[in-house]
Amino acid sequence: MSRGFIRILERLGHEVRVVCRLRSYDRTGDQLHQLRLAHTAAGLANRLSLRLARDWLPDLWFTYHCYHKAPDLIGPTVSERLSVPYVVAEPSFARRRREGSWAVGHAGSIRALSRADLLLPMTKVDLRGMHAAGSRIKGVVRRLPPFIDTVPFRQANARRFAHRSEVAQAFGLDPGAVWLLTVAMMRDDDAKRSSYLQLADALSRLTAWPWQLLVVGDGPAAPKIRAAFAQFEPERVRFAGALPEDRLPPVYAASDMFVWPALNEAYGVVFLEAQAAGLPVVAGRGTGVADVVLHRRTGLLATGGDAVSFANSMMILLDEPERRAGMGQAGIRHVERVHSEAAAAHALDAALDLAVARRVRREETGER
């Protein structure tokens, strides 16, 4: 998504430079580590402000994704020192993190969000979070739906039958079966691992149907995940491992249905990719997934965390090929209209004008 923002900013005619590579992410909730990061960032922000003022004065500071585990510790200071608008895309606010392991990171994220001229939440959940932050949020808030470059997926869909033959040969799939596809990293965390385990549980209830599952992804949890699918005959589940990005669109387009429980995921770019390639989606209804998958129009949303509900949703589409095809076409139209880079560029261009206007008002009124 961050690379996508760079592409659409450049598409709008902006010169984009990544000026700092500090990683503020703290996965485990180590407050000492968070304090050290804040101290390091303070020094970096001071030096960066001086360097940019001397060598390359930007018109705007743009930060992607700011929340308690990864606060923006540099943007607020630099933007104030340089008197340029400060924009945060995909901000998140979780009141319950004010205390506990991520309290320091939470405080840093609130500092950043409170100083932003423009906030661009990407899901309805995060939009509600901005409203819940109340008077601390002084900048303009505009929802910007997540987006992808739809062109490679649209082109792959146009060559679906050729790609199906290629994918069948590459991974030993039966062209007469219904191909289910999952694309997900195999991280050893609750979100990814638990989603894979729920998928295996749900599929164990559908062995009477002629499906094959192709799994694209790899990572530290791969042995545990493969073990969960060992209950099926070898020809039922194929593991492709990690694939380069340019090989994904043909794999999507060749398949019949995209299936992923998406437990504890923000929204899932894979759902946009699947729909852009013409695939109906079966997903778990949770967090922001309902923002990108239209229930009963581009896919089916099962009860989050419920393997039986997920299995029933897959069964419905396994039994109705015409419905799958209709949802696939609806998905192409939906992503092109709402979640394409063209749509995002149009919305972002208008939003950046608001950020500039907000900054001008702050300068005129002396607001800090």
N, C-alpha and C positions, 0 to 999 in steps of 0.2 A: 504494500500500500504506500509506503514511503517513496519507493521508486516511481509509483504511479503519480504521486503529487509532483515530483520533479518533472515528469513528462508533461503534465498538463500545465504547469507553470511555464515551462519552456514553450509549449504550444501557444500560450498566451503572449509570448514575446519577452518573457523575463529571463534574465541571466541568473542562474541558480548556482550558488557555491556552498558546499558543505565546509563550514569554517571551524568546526570543532568535533572531535570524535570521542569525547568523554562518554563512557557508558555508566549511566547512573542507576541501572537496574540492580535491584537487590531481591533475589528470589526467596531467600530464607527468612527475612525479617531480622537482620542483624543490626541493631541500633548503632553500635559502635562503627560499623562499616558505613552506615548512612551518614553519621557525623563526619567521618573522614572524607566521604565523597563531597559533602557540603563545604568542608574546608578547602579541599582541592579545587572545587568549582569556583569558589570565591576568588582565588588567585588567578585562575584561568580567565574568568570573566573580566577582571581588571586588565590583564595583559591583552586580551582579545579586543576590548574596547579601544585601547590605545592603538593597536595595530590597524584595526579597521578604520578608525578616524584618520589615520595617516595614509593608508595604502588603498583602501577600497571602501568608500562609505556606501553602505546599502540603503535602499529605499524602504526596506521592511525586513523584519525578522520573522521567520516562519518555523514553528516547532511542530513536529508530528508526534502525537501521543504523549500525554502527560497525565500521570496518575500516581497513587501512593507508592507503588513499587518502582516507578521510574519517573521521578519529578524532573521538570526542567529547571536546573540549578544555574543556568547561564543566561538564557534568553531574557528574563526580566531585567537583569542588571545591564546587559549590553544595550538593549533597546532603550532603556532610560538614559544611559550615558550618551547614546548617539541621537536621542530624540527621534526615533523612528517607530512606526506602528509595530505592535507585537501581536502575532497571530498564533493561536494554538488549534491544530486540527486533532480530532478525536480526543478531547479532554474527558476525564472521568472523575467523578466525585463520589466517595463512599464515606458517609458520615461515621459509620462504625469503626473506621480506621483512625479516628482521632486519638484513640488510646491503643496501647498494645505494641506489637512488634514493629509495625510500620508507622508509628506515630511521627517520627522524624521525617520520613518520606512524605507522609500525608501533609505535614506542615509546609514542606517545600513545595508540594504540588498546589496547595491552596494559595501560597504566596504568588506562584506563577499565574494561576487562573485569575486571581484578583487583579492582576496588573495587565491582563490581556485586553487589547482593544477589540479583538474579534475572537470568538470561540466557535468552533465548527464541530459539534457533536455529530457522530455518524449513525447513531441508533436512537430510538425513542427512549431507551433506558438511560442513556447518557444525557439526552436532552432533559429528561426529568431530573437527573442529577444536578444539572446546571441550575434548574429552578429551585431545587432543594437547598442549594448553597446560599440562596437568598441574597442579602445585601452585599455579600463578599464579591459577587460577580457584578462588575460595573460595566464591562464591555458589551458589545453587541453579540447576541447569540443567534446563530443560524444553523439549522441542521443541514448537513451535506451527506447524502447517502453514499455508502461505499461504492467503489467503481472499479472497473477493469478495462483493459484494452480488448474490445470485443472482436476486432478484425481477425486474429488467428483462429478463433473459435467458429466464427461465421464461415470462414473459408474452409475449415475442416468439415463442418456440417454439410457443405455443398459436395464434398467428396466422401460422404459417409460410407457408401458401399465399397469403395476402393479401400478405404481405411479399415473397414471391417475384415476384409480378406487379409490385409497386412497384419492386423493385430491378432487374428486367429492363428496365423502361422507363427508369429513371434512368441506367443504365450500358450500355445496348445489349447485354444478354446474351440468349442463346438459351435459353428455358425448357426446351428438349429436351436441352440439353447438361448435362454434369456440371460443377457450379460448384465450383472450387477457390478457397479464400479464404486470403489472407495479410494480417495486420494487424501492421505493424512500422514503426518510425521508420526513416528513411533517413539515419542518422548515418554520417559518413565515418570509421568505425573498423572494425577487423577483425571484430568480432562481427556487426554488422548488414550491412555491405557484403558480407562473405564468405558470409553466409547467403543473401543474395539471389542472389549469383553461383552458389552451389551449387544453389539452386532452379531457376535458369534452365538450368543444365547438366543437371539431372535431367529437367526437362520436355522438353528437346530429344530425349530418348530415348523419349518417349511421344507422338509426333506422330500415331501411328495411332489414338489414342483420342480420343473426342469430348468433350474438356474445354475449359473456358474458365477463365481465372484472373482474379480480381478482386483487385487490390492496393490496400490502404488504408494510406496513410502518405506522408510527405514529409520533406524535409530536405536538408542540403548535398550528400549523395551521390546525389540523385535523377538527375542527368544520366548518371552512370556506370551506375546501376542500370537506367534506361530503355534505355540502349545495350545492356546485356546481354540484354534481352528483345526487342530489335529484330529478332532472327532469326526471330521468329514472325509469322504473318499478323496484321494489326491487330486482327481480331475475336477472336483467341485470348486476348489479354491486355488488360485494361482497368485503367487507373490512376485511382483515385477521388480521389487526393490525401489530405490530412488531413481527417478527419471529426470533428465534435463527438461527445462521449461518448454523448449520447442517441440518436444515429443508428446507433451500432454494433450494439446488440442485434438490430434488424431485419435488418441485413446478415448477421450471423452466422446467424440462424435461417433466412434464405432460402437459404443456401448448402448444399452437399452434403458438403464435406470441408474441414478446416482443414489447411494444409500450411505447415510452417516448420522449417528445419534447426536453428535455435536454437544456432548455434555459440558456445561460450563464454558462454552465458547462465546465470544462477543457477537459474532455474526457468521463468519466463515466465508472467506473469499472463494473457496472451492464450490460453494453453492452458486455463486455468480458464474464461475467458469462452466459448470455443468449446464446451467440453463442457457448460457450463451451458445453452447455447442448443441443445443436441442434435446437435452436430457430432462425427463421428469425427475423430481427429487422426492426422496423420503427422508425426513429429518426429524430430530427431536425438537419439540416446541420449547425453546428456552432462550433466555437473554434476548439477543437481537436477531435470532434466526428468522422469526416471523416478519422482520423488516425486509428481508431479501427474498424469501420464498413465499409466494402467495398461496395460502392453503386452498386446496381444491381447484386451483387455476393453473399453477405451474408445478404443483407437487402436493404431497400430503404431509402434514405435521402431526407426529405422534406425541402422546403424553411424555414429557421429559423424564428420562430414567426408567421408563416402563417397557421392558423387553416384549411383553405380550402386545401392547399397543403398537410397538414398532413392527412386530411381525405381522399384525393384522393389516397395517398400512401397506407393507410390502406385498402381502397376499392380494389385496385389492388390485394393485397395478399389475401384478403377475398374471392375474386373470383377465385383464382388460387391455389388450394391445392397442386398440383404437384410442382409448383414453390416454394411454402413455404417449401416443403420437400427438394427440391434441395438446396435452400439457407441454410437450417438448416444444412445439411451435409457439405456444403462448409464452414460454420461458424466453425464447429468443427475442420476441417483441418486447417483453417486460424489461429485460436487461438492457436492450438497446435504448429504450425510451428513458429509463430511470437510472441505470447503473453503468452506462458507458462513459468513457473518458470525454466524449463530446458533451454529454449532459453535465458531467462534473465540471468541465472547463467553463461552460456557460454560467453555472451557478457560482463557481469560485470567483470568476471575474467580477460579477456583481457584488459579491461579499467583500472582496478586497477594497472596493471603493468605499464601503461602509467603514472598514478599518482605518483607511486614510482620513475619512471625515471625522471619525471618533478621535483620532490622534490630534487633528487640528483643533478640535474643541477643547481637548485637554490642555494644549499649549495656550490657548486663548484664556482659559479660566484658571490656569495654574494648578489643575488637579494633579495629584500624585497617587 
